[in-house]
Amino acid sequence: MRTDDGVLLEARHDPCAAGPTDTAIVVAHGFTGSVDRPALRRAVAVLARHAAVVTFSFRGHGRSGGRSTVGDREVLDLAAAVGRARDLGYARVATAGFSMGGSVVLRHAALYGERGEHVAREGREGREGREGRTDAVAAVSAPARWYYRGTPPMRRVHWLITRPAGRLVGRYGLGTRIHDRDWDPVPLPPVAAVPMIAPTPLLVVHGDRDPYFPVDHPRALAAASGGHAELWLEPGMGHAENAAGEELLTRIARWLTGAARGGG
Protein backbone atom coordinates (compact mmCIF):
# COMPACT_ATOMS: atom_id res chain seq x y z
CA MET A 1 0.00 0.00 0.00
CA ARG A 2 1.60 3.28 -1.10
CA THR A 3 0.85 6.73 0.30
CA ASP A 4 0.37 9.83 -1.79
CA ASP A 5 3.88 11.00 -0.85
CA GLY A 6 5.36 7.71 -2.02
CA VAL A 7 5.91 5.75 1.20
CA LEU A 8 5.31 2.01 0.94
CA LEU A 9 3.37 0.61 3.92
CA GLU A 10 2.75 -2.93 5.07
CA ALA A 11 -0.95 -3.61 5.55
CA ARG A 12 -3.35 -6.44 6.34
CA HIS A 13 -7.01 -7.10 5.61
CA ASP A 14 -9.09 -9.26 7.96
CA PRO A 15 -12.59 -10.08 6.64
CA CYS A 16 -15.48 -9.92 9.08
CA ALA A 17 -15.69 -13.18 11.02
CA ALA A 18 -19.50 -12.96 11.05
CA GLY A 19 -19.74 -13.06 7.27
CA PRO A 20 -19.95 -10.61 4.37
CA THR A 21 -20.35 -6.96 5.35
CA ASP A 22 -20.32 -3.54 3.73
CA THR A 23 -18.43 -1.96 6.65
CA ALA A 24 -14.72 -1.89 7.43
CA ILE A 25 -12.80 -0.48 10.40
CA VAL A 26 -9.33 0.91 9.69
CA VAL A 27 -7.19 0.65 12.81
CA ALA A 28 -4.28 3.05 13.53
CA HIS A 29 -1.80 1.81 16.14
CA GLY A 30 0.15 3.79 18.71
CA PHE A 31 3.73 5.06 18.55
CA THR A 32 6.28 2.19 18.35
CA GLY A 33 3.50 -0.26 17.42
CA SER A 34 3.03 -2.19 14.19
CA VAL A 35 0.53 -4.35 12.35
CA ASP A 36 1.94 -7.53 13.96
CA ARG A 37 2.13 -6.46 17.61
CA PRO A 38 0.15 -8.82 19.89
CA ALA A 39 -1.97 -6.05 21.43
CA LEU A 40 -3.07 -4.85 18.02
CA ARG A 41 -3.79 -8.36 16.75
CA ARG A 42 -5.89 -9.00 19.88
CA ALA A 43 -7.87 -5.81 19.21
CA VAL A 44 -8.35 -6.75 15.57
CA ALA A 45 -9.69 -10.18 16.54
CA VAL A 46 -12.44 -8.50 18.58
CA LEU A 47 -13.26 -5.80 16.03
CA ALA A 48 -13.39 -8.35 13.22
CA ARG A 49 -16.38 -10.03 14.86
CA HIS A 50 -18.40 -6.96 13.84
CA ALA A 51 -16.78 -5.61 10.65
CA ALA A 52 -13.91 -6.20 8.28
CA VAL A 53 -10.65 -4.71 9.57
CA VAL A 54 -7.77 -3.06 7.71
CA THR A 55 -4.57 -2.61 9.70
CA PHE A 56 -1.23 -1.17 8.67
CA SER A 57 2.11 -0.10 10.11
CA PHE A 58 2.69 3.63 10.14
CA ARG A 59 5.74 4.92 8.27
CA GLY A 60 8.93 4.11 10.15
CA HIS A 61 7.24 1.28 12.02
CA GLY A 62 7.43 -2.46 11.43
CA ARG A 63 8.15 -3.31 7.78
CA SER A 64 6.80 -0.02 6.42
CA GLY A 65 9.15 2.37 4.68
CA GLY A 66 10.02 5.91 5.61
CA ARG A 67 10.54 7.45 9.02
CA SER A 68 8.03 8.29 11.71
CA THR A 69 7.00 11.93 11.95
CA VAL A 70 5.10 11.13 15.15
CA GLY A 71 1.64 12.06 13.93
CA ASP A 72 2.27 14.59 11.14
CA ARG A 73 2.65 12.88 7.75
CA GLU A 74 0.98 9.81 9.22
CA VAL A 75 -2.33 11.35 8.12
CA LEU A 76 -1.32 10.33 4.60
CA ASP A 77 -0.77 6.76 5.82
CA LEU A 78 -4.28 6.61 7.23
CA ALA A 79 -5.75 8.16 4.10
CA ALA A 80 -4.08 5.43 2.04
CA ALA A 81 -5.56 2.75 4.32
CA VAL A 82 -9.05 4.26 4.11
CA GLY A 83 -8.68 4.42 0.34
CA ARG A 84 -7.58 0.77 0.29
CA ALA A 85 -10.66 -0.25 2.30
CA ARG A 86 -12.87 1.51 -0.23
CA ASP A 87 -10.93 -0.14 -3.07
CA LEU A 88 -11.75 -3.49 -1.46
CA GLY A 89 -15.44 -2.66 -1.92
CA TYR A 90 -16.51 -1.51 1.53
CA ALA A 91 -19.21 1.14 1.27
CA ARG A 92 -18.74 2.33 4.85
CA VAL A 93 -15.33 2.87 6.44
CA ALA A 94 -14.77 3.82 10.09
CA THR A 95 -11.44 4.61 11.75
CA ALA A 96 -10.19 3.69 15.21
CA GLY A 97 -6.90 5.06 16.49
CA PHE A 98 -4.90 4.46 19.65
CA SER A 99 -2.65 7.10 21.25
CA MET A 100 -0.63 8.59 18.36
CA GLY A 101 -3.04 6.79 16.06
CA GLY A 102 -5.85 8.53 17.93
CA SER A 103 -4.41 11.94 17.10
CA VAL A 104 -4.05 10.84 13.48
CA VAL A 105 -7.67 9.68 13.10
CA LEU A 106 -8.86 13.02 14.50
CA ARG A 107 -6.75 15.07 12.11
CA HIS A 108 -7.61 12.81 9.19
CA ALA A 109 -11.35 13.13 9.86
CA ALA A 110 -11.00 16.90 9.98
CA LEU A 111 -8.78 17.35 6.94
CA TYR A 112 -10.56 14.84 4.71
CA GLY A 113 -14.10 15.46 5.94
CA GLU A 114 -16.87 17.68 4.69
CA ARG A 115 -15.37 20.71 6.43
CA GLY A 116 -11.77 19.78 5.66
CA GLU A 117 -9.42 22.01 3.75
CA HIS A 118 -6.70 19.41 3.30
CA VAL A 119 -4.44 21.18 0.85
CA ALA A 120 -5.25 24.71 2.02
CA ARG A 121 -4.75 24.10 5.76
CA GLU A 122 -1.56 22.05 5.69
CA GLY A 123 -0.19 22.37 2.18
CA ARG A 124 -0.30 18.61 1.64
CA GLU A 125 -0.91 16.58 -1.46
CA GLY A 126 -3.27 13.71 -0.79
CA ARG A 127 -6.43 11.78 -1.49
CA GLU A 128 -9.51 13.94 -1.36
CA GLY A 129 -13.17 13.29 -1.91
CA ARG A 130 -15.18 10.28 -0.91
CA GLU A 131 -12.39 7.68 -1.09
CA GLY A 132 -10.31 9.41 1.60
CA ARG A 133 -13.16 10.15 4.00
CA THR A 134 -14.29 8.16 6.99
CA ASP A 135 -17.87 7.54 8.10
CA ALA A 136 -17.23 7.35 11.87
CA VAL A 137 -14.23 7.96 14.13
CA ALA A 138 -13.07 6.60 17.48
CA ALA A 139 -9.99 8.10 19.15
CA VAL A 140 -8.69 6.04 22.09
CA SER A 141 -6.12 7.46 24.54
CA ALA A 142 -5.39 10.36 22.19
CA PRO A 143 -3.57 13.55 23.19
CA ALA A 144 -5.42 16.84 22.87
CA ARG A 145 -2.34 18.96 22.26
CA TRP A 146 1.24 18.61 21.08
CA TYR A 147 4.47 18.79 23.10
CA TYR A 148 2.87 17.50 26.29
CA ARG A 149 5.52 16.56 28.89
CA GLY A 150 3.42 16.51 32.04
CA THR A 151 3.94 12.81 32.89
CA PRO A 152 7.13 10.70 33.24
CA PRO A 153 6.14 8.40 30.31
CA MET A 154 5.69 11.40 28.02
CA ARG A 155 9.04 12.86 29.08
CA ARG A 156 10.61 9.56 28.06
CA VAL A 157 8.77 9.67 24.72
CA HIS A 158 10.10 13.17 24.06
CA TRP A 159 13.64 12.01 24.85
CA LEU A 160 13.15 9.15 22.39
CA ILE A 161 11.98 11.53 19.67
CA THR A 162 14.25 14.52 20.14
CA ARG A 163 17.63 13.09 21.19
CA PRO A 164 20.04 11.21 18.91
CA ALA A 165 20.53 8.54 21.57
CA GLY A 166 16.77 8.24 21.93
CA ARG A 167 16.30 7.75 18.20
CA LEU A 168 18.94 4.99 18.28
CA VAL A 169 16.96 3.27 21.04
CA GLY A 170 13.84 3.69 18.95
CA ARG A 171 15.46 2.14 15.88
CA TYR A 172 17.31 -0.78 17.45
CA GLY A 173 15.32 -1.36 20.61
CA LEU A 174 11.76 -0.63 19.50
CA GLY A 175 11.91 -1.15 15.75
CA THR A 176 10.82 2.44 15.08
CA ARG A 177 12.75 4.73 12.75
CA ILE A 178 12.11 8.33 13.79
CA HIS A 179 12.66 11.43 11.65
CA ASP A 180 15.37 13.74 12.99
CA ARG A 181 13.76 17.03 11.91
CA ASP A 182 11.38 19.28 13.81
CA TRP A 183 7.87 19.77 12.45
CA ASP A 184 7.72 22.58 9.89
CA PRO A 185 4.99 23.66 9.86
CA VAL A 186 3.56 22.37 13.13
CA PRO A 187 0.54 20.20 12.20
CA LEU A 188 -2.98 21.01 13.24
CA PRO A 189 -3.36 20.00 16.93
CA PRO A 190 -6.00 17.35 17.69
CA VAL A 191 -8.05 19.77 19.80
CA ALA A 192 -8.16 22.20 16.88
CA ALA A 193 -9.09 19.41 14.46
CA VAL A 194 -12.11 18.25 16.46
CA PRO A 195 -14.41 21.19 15.60
CA MET A 196 -13.89 20.38 11.90
CA ILE A 197 -15.02 16.74 12.18
CA ALA A 198 -18.80 17.23 12.43
CA PRO A 199 -21.07 15.90 11.02
CA THR A 200 -18.94 12.72 11.02
CA PRO A 201 -19.78 10.80 14.24
CA LEU A 202 -16.96 11.02 16.80
CA LEU A 203 -16.22 8.89 19.86
CA VAL A 204 -13.50 9.83 22.38
CA VAL A 205 -12.38 7.01 24.71
CA HIS A 206 -9.89 7.42 27.55
CA GLY A 207 -8.87 5.61 30.71
CA ASP A 208 -8.94 7.39 34.05
CA ARG A 209 -5.60 5.72 34.90
CA ASP A 210 -3.82 6.59 31.68
CA PRO A 211 -0.15 7.13 32.66
CA TYR A 212 0.61 9.17 29.52
CA PHE A 213 -2.26 11.65 29.15
CA PRO A 214 -4.48 12.66 32.09
CA VAL A 215 -8.21 13.07 31.69
CA ASP A 216 -8.02 16.77 30.85
CA HIS A 217 -7.00 15.64 27.35
CA PRO A 218 -10.18 13.73 26.47
CA ARG A 219 -12.31 16.33 28.21
CA ALA A 220 -10.68 19.05 26.10
CA LEU A 221 -11.34 17.06 22.94
CA ALA A 222 -14.98 16.51 23.85
CA ALA A 223 -15.44 20.16 24.80
CA ALA A 224 -13.93 21.28 21.49
CA SER A 225 -16.61 19.31 19.64
CA GLY A 226 -19.34 21.57 21.01
CA GLY A 227 -21.43 18.59 22.09
CA HIS A 228 -20.94 16.59 18.89
CA ALA A 229 -18.52 14.00 20.32
CA GLU A 230 -19.46 11.16 22.64
CA LEU A 231 -17.02 10.77 25.56
CA TRP A 232 -16.33 7.52 27.40
CA LEU A 233 -14.10 7.81 30.47
CA GLU A 234 -13.23 4.21 31.35
CA PRO A 235 -12.68 3.44 35.06
CA GLY A 236 -9.39 1.70 35.75
CA MET A 237 -8.20 1.74 32.14
CA GLY A 238 -4.57 2.52 31.30
CA HIS A 239 -3.22 3.52 27.91
CA ALA A 240 -4.16 2.62 24.34
CA GLU A 241 -4.40 -0.82 22.74
CA ASN A 242 -2.43 -2.50 25.51
CA ALA A 243 -5.10 -1.51 28.03
CA ALA A 244 -8.24 -1.97 25.93
CA GLY A 245 -10.07 -5.09 27.04
CA GLU A 246 -12.45 -7.26 25.05
CA GLU A 247 -15.59 -5.70 26.53
CA LEU A 248 -14.47 -2.16 25.65
CA LEU A 249 -13.33 -3.17 22.17
CA THR A 250 -16.70 -4.81 21.59
CA ARG A 251 -18.51 -1.61 22.59
CA ILE A 252 -16.24 0.44 20.31
CA ALA A 253 -16.88 -1.93 17.39
CA ARG A 254 -20.64 -1.74 17.90
CA TRP A 255 -20.54 2.04 18.19
CA LEU A 256 -18.44 2.41 15.04
CA THR A 257 -20.52 0.09 12.90
CA GLY A 258 -23.76 1.66 14.09
CA ALA A 259 -22.48 5.21 13.59
CA ALA A 260 -21.08 4.41 10.16
CA ARG A 261 -24.51 3.16 9.14
CA GLY A 262 -26.16 6.29 10.50
CA GLY A 263 -27.43 4.86 13.75
CA GLY A 264 -24.56 5.76 16.13
C-alpha positions as CSV (number, residue, x, y, z in Angstrom):
1,M,0.0,0.0,0.0
2,R,1.6,3.3,-1.1
3,T,0.8,6.7,0.3
4,D,0.4,9.8,-1.8
5,D,3.9,11.0,-0.9
6,G,5.4,7.7,-2.0
7,V,5.9,5.8,1.2
8,L,5.3,2.0,0.9
9,L,3.4,0.6,3.9
10,E,2.7,-2.9,5.1
11,A,-0.9,-3.6,5.6
12,R,-3.3,-6.4,6.3
13,H,-7.0,-7.1,5.6
14,D,-9.1,-9.3,8.0
15,P,-12.6,-10.1,6.6
16,C,-15.5,-9.9,9.1
17,A,-15.7,-13.2,11.0
18,A,-19.5,-13.0,11.1
19,G,-19.7,-13.1,7.3
20,P,-19.9,-10.6,4.4
21,T,-20.3,-7.0,5.3
22,D,-20.3,-3.5,3.7
23,T,-18.4,-2.0,6.7
24,A,-14.7,-1.9,7.4
25,I,-12.8,-0.5,10.4
26,V,-9.3,0.9,9.7
27,V,-7.2,0.6,12.8
28,A,-4.3,3.1,13.5
29,H,-1.8,1.8,16.1
30,G,0.1,3.8,18.7
31,F,3.7,5.1,18.6
32,T,6.3,2.2,18.3
33,G,3.5,-0.3,17.4
34,S,3.0,-2.2,14.2
35,V,0.5,-4.4,12.4
36,D,1.9,-7.5,14.0
37,R,2.1,-6.5,17.6
38,P,0.2,-8.8,19.9
39,A,-2.0,-6.1,21.4
40,L,-3.1,-4.9,18.0
41,R,-3.8,-8.4,16.8
42,R,-5.9,-9.0,19.9
43,A,-7.9,-5.8,19.2
44,V,-8.4,-6.8,15.6
45,A,-9.7,-10.2,16.5
46,V,-12.4,-8.5,18.6
47,L,-13.3,-5.8,16.0
48,A,-13.4,-8.4,13.2
49,R,-16.4,-10.0,14.9
50,H,-18.4,-7.0,13.8
51,A,-16.8,-5.6,10.7
52,A,-13.9,-6.2,8.3
53,V,-10.7,-4.7,9.6
54,V,-7.8,-3.1,7.7
55,T,-4.6,-2.6,9.7
56,F,-1.2,-1.2,8.7
57,S,2.1,-0.1,10.1
58,F,2.7,3.6,10.1
59,R,5.7,4.9,8.3
60,G,8.9,4.1,10.1
61,H,7.2,1.3,12.0
62,G,7.4,-2.5,11.4
63,R,8.1,-3.3,7.8
64,S,6.8,0.0,6.4
65,G,9.2,2.4,4.7
66,G,10.0,5.9,5.6
67,R,10.5,7.5,9.0
68,S,8.0,8.3,11.7
69,T,7.0,11.9,11.9
70,V,5.1,11.1,15.2
71,G,1.6,12.1,13.9
72,D,2.3,14.6,11.1
73,R,2.6,12.9,7.7
74,E,1.0,9.8,9.2
75,V,-2.3,11.4,8.1
76,L,-1.3,10.3,4.6
77,D,-0.8,6.8,5.8
78,L,-4.3,6.6,7.2
79,A,-5.7,8.2,4.1
80,A,-4.1,5.4,2.0
81,A,-5.6,2.8,4.3
82,V,-9.0,4.3,4.1
83,G,-8.7,4.4,0.3
84,R,-7.6,0.8,0.3
85,A,-10.7,-0.2,2.3
86,R,-12.9,1.5,-0.2
87,D,-10.9,-0.1,-3.1
88,L,-11.7,-3.5,-1.5
89,G,-15.4,-2.7,-1.9
90,Y,-16.5,-1.5,1.5
91,A,-19.2,1.1,1.3
92,R,-18.7,2.3,4.8
93,V,-15.3,2.9,6.4
94,A,-14.8,3.8,10.1
95,T,-11.4,4.6,11.7
96,A,-10.2,3.7,15.2
97,G,-6.9,5.1,16.5
98,F,-4.9,4.5,19.6
99,S,-2.7,7.1,21.2
100,M,-0.6,8.6,18.4
101,G,-3.0,6.8,16.1
102,G,-5.9,8.5,17.9
103,S,-4.4,11.9,17.1
104,V,-4.1,10.8,13.5
105,V,-7.7,9.7,13.1
106,L,-8.9,13.0,14.5
107,R,-6.7,15.1,12.1
108,H,-7.6,12.8,9.2
109,A,-11.3,13.1,9.9
110,A,-11.0,16.9,10.0
111,L,-8.8,17.3,6.9
112,Y,-10.6,14.8,4.7
113,G,-14.1,15.5,5.9
114,E,-16.9,17.7,4.7
115,R,-15.4,20.7,6.4
116,G,-11.8,19.8,5.7
117,E,-9.4,22.0,3.8
118,H,-6.7,19.4,3.3
119,V,-4.4,21.2,0.9
120,A,-5.2,24.7,2.0
121,R,-4.8,24.1,5.8
122,E,-1.6,22.0,5.7
123,G,-0.2,22.4,2.2
124,R,-0.3,18.6,1.6
125,E,-0.9,16.6,-1.5
126,G,-3.3,13.7,-0.8
127,R,-6.4,11.8,-1.5
128,E,-9.5,13.9,-1.4
129,G,-13.2,13.3,-1.9
130,R,-15.2,10.3,-0.9
131,E,-12.4,7.7,-1.1
132,G,-10.3,9.4,1.6
133,R,-13.2,10.1,4.0
134,T,-14.3,8.2,7.0
135,D,-17.9,7.5,8.1
136,A,-17.2,7.3,11.9
137,V,-14.2,8.0,14.1
138,A,-13.1,6.6,17.5
139,A,-10.0,8.1,19.2
140,V,-8.7,6.0,22.1
141,S,-6.1,7.5,24.5
142,A,-5.4,10.4,22.2
143,P,-3.6,13.6,23.2
144,A,-5.4,16.8,22.9
145,R,-2.3,19.0,22.3
146,W,1.2,18.6,21.1
147,Y,4.5,18.8,23.1
148,Y,2.9,17.5,26.3
149,R,5.5,16.6,28.9
150,G,3.4,16.5,32.0
151,T,3.9,12.8,32.9
152,P,7.1,10.7,33.2
153,P,6.1,8.4,30.3
154,M,5.7,11.4,28.0
155,R,9.0,12.9,29.1
156,R,10.6,9.6,28.1
157,V,8.8,9.7,24.7
158,H,10.1,13.2,24.1
159,W,13.6,12.0,24.8
160,L,13.1,9.1,22.4
161,I,12.0,11.5,19.7
162,T,14.3,14.5,20.1
163,R,17.6,13.1,21.2
164,P,20.0,11.2,18.9
165,A,20.5,8.5,21.6
166,G,16.8,8.2,21.9
167,R,16.3,7.7,18.2
168,L,18.9,5.0,18.3
169,V,17.0,3.3,21.0
170,G,13.8,3.7,18.9
171,R,15.5,2.1,15.9
172,Y,17.3,-0.8,17.4
173,G,15.3,-1.4,20.6
174,L,11.8,-0.6,19.5
175,G,11.9,-1.2,15.7
176,T,10.8,2.4,15.1
177,R,12.8,4.7,12.7
178,I,12.1,8.3,13.8
179,H,12.7,11.4,11.7
180,D,15.4,13.7,13.0
181,R,13.8,17.0,11.9
182,D,11.4,19.3,13.8
183,W,7.9,19.8,12.4
184,D,7.7,22.6,9.9
185,P,5.0,23.7,9.9
186,V,3.6,22.4,13.1
187,P,0.5,20.2,12.2
188,L,-3.0,21.0,13.2
189,P,-3.4,20.0,16.9
190,P,-6.0,17.4,17.7
191,V,-8.1,19.8,19.8
192,A,-8.2,22.2,16.9
193,A,-9.1,19.4,14.5
194,V,-12.1,18.2,16.5
195,P,-14.4,21.2,15.6
196,M,-13.9,20.4,11.9
197,I,-15.0,16.7,12.2
198,A,-18.8,17.2,12.4
199,P,-21.1,15.9,11.0
200,T,-18.9,12.7,11.0
201,P,-19.8,10.8,14.2
202,L,-17.0,11.0,16.8
203,L,-16.2,8.9,19.9
204,V,-13.5,9.8,22.4
205,V,-12.4,7.0,24.7
206,H,-9.9,7.4,27.6
207,G,-8.9,5.6,30.7
208,D,-8.9,7.4,34.1
209,R,-5.6,5.7,34.9
210,D,-3.8,6.6,31.7
211,P,-0.2,7.1,32.7
212,Y,0.6,9.2,29.5
213,F,-2.3,11.6,29.1
214,P,-4.5,12.7,32.1
215,V,-8.2,13.1,31.7
216,D,-8.0,16.8,30.8
217,H,-7.0,15.6,27.3
218,P,-10.2,13.7,26.5
219,R,-12.3,16.3,28.2
220,A,-10.7,19.1,26.1
221,L,-11.3,17.1,22.9
222,A,-15.0,16.5,23.9
223,A,-15.4,20.2,24.8
224,A,-13.9,21.3,21.5
225,S,-16.6,19.3,19.6
226,G,-19.3,21.6,21.0
227,G,-21.4,18.6,22.1
228,H,-20.9,16.6,18.9
229,A,-18.5,14.0,20.3
230,E,-19.5,11.2,22.6
231,L,-17.0,10.8,25.6
232,W,-16.3,7.5,27.4
233,L,-14.1,7.8,30.5
234,E,-13.2,4.2,31.3
235,P,-12.7,3.4,35.1
236,G,-9.4,1.7,35.8
237,M,-8.2,1.7,32.1
238,G,-4.6,2.5,31.3
239,H,-3.2,3.5,27.9
240,A,-4.2,2.6,24.3
241,E,-4.4,-0.8,22.7
242,N,-2.4,-2.5,25.5
243,A,-5.1,-1.5,28.0
244,A,-8.2,-2.0,25.9
245,G,-10.1,-5.1,27.0
246,E,-12.4,-7.3,25.0
247,E,-15.6,-5.7,26.5
248,L,-14.5,-2.2,25.7
249,L,-13.3,-3.2,22.2
250,T,-16.7,-4.8,21.6
251,R,-18.5,-1.6,22.6
252,I,-16.2,0.4,20.3
253,A,-16.9,-1.9,17.4
254,R,-20.6,-1.7,17.9
255,W,-20.5,2.0,18.2
256,L,-18.4,2.4,15.0
257,T,-20.5,0.1,12.9
258,G,-23.8,1.7,14.1
259,A,-22.5,5.2,13.6
260,A,-21.1,4.4,10.2
261,R,-24.5,3.2,9.1
262,G,-26.2,6.3,10.5
263,G,-27.4,4.9,13.7
264,G,-24.6,5.8,16.1
